[in-house]
Amino acid sequence: MGPYDQFNNSFVNQPQFTQPQQSVANSFYTVLVNGEAGANAYPVASGNTVMLMDFNSNKFWLKSTNVNGIPQQLRRFEFKEEVQEIQNGSGNGVTRDEFNTLSQNVSSLADSVNKLLKDLGGSGNE
């Protein structure tokens, strides 16, 4: 055993220092702006994406920066409301004509049943 063996062993058992990795939380949020000028002017933090919705129109923009804070190309979109149309003769809805026809049929059946009950009741009382 040499005179320096005790020093070498003490360094071997020491924990290694590692530099902590910086984690960037990539987040996404929505902000209301006034037009494309407002979207261009809105600052975005490093590693984030922001959905910028226009106050006055049906447009929105996605603005992003990479982890170094360098802005990415502004992406433009237009959205519209999708209205579900009722199709005649299919689905769960009926047209006004179909409803009126059904209503007349039910009324006719009710009249027939009432007449039958009246006839049965009248013949039993004789």
Secondary structure as the mmCIF struct_conf table of DSSP 4:
data_model
#
loop_
_struct_conf.conf_type_id
_struct_conf.id
_struct_conf.beg_label_comp_id
_struct_conf.beg_label_asym_id
_struct_conf.beg_label_seq_id
_struct_conf.end_label_comp_id
_struct_conf.end_label_asym_id
_struct_conf.end_label_seq_id
TURN_TY1_P TURN_TY1_P1 PRO A 3 TYR A 4
HELX_RH_AL_P HELX_RH_AL_P1 ASP A 5 VAL A 12
TURN_TY1_P TURN_TY1_P2 ASN A 13 ASN A 13
BEND BEND1 GLN A 14 GLN A 14
HELX_LH_PP_P HELX_LH_PP_P1 PRO A 15 PHE A 17
HELX_LH_PP_P HELX_LH_PP_P2 GLN A 19 SER A 23
STRN STRN1 PHE A 28 VAL A 33
BEND BEND2 ASN A 34 ASN A 34
HELX_RH_AL_P HELX_RH_AL_P2 GLY A 35 ALA A 41
TURN_TY1_P TURN_TY1_P3 SER A 46 GLY A 47
STRN STRN2 THR A 49 ASP A 54
BEND BEND3 PHE A 55 ASN A 58
STRN STRN3 LYS A 59 SER A 64
STRN STRN4 THR A 65 THR A 65
TURN_TY1_P TURN_TY1_P4 VAL A 67 ASN A 68
HELX_LH_PP_P HELX_LH_PP_P3 ILE A 70 ILE A 70
STRN STRN5 PRO A 71 PRO A 71
HELX_LH_PP_P HELX_LH_PP_P4 GLN A 72 LEU A 74
STRN STRN6 ARG A 75 GLU A 78
HELX_LH_PP_P HELX_LH_PP_P5 GLU A 81 GLN A 87
TURN_TY1_P TURN_TY1_P5 ASN A 88 GLY A 89
BEND BEND4 SER A 90 ASN A 92
HELX_RH_AL_P HELX_RH_AL_P3 ARG A 96 GLY A 124
#
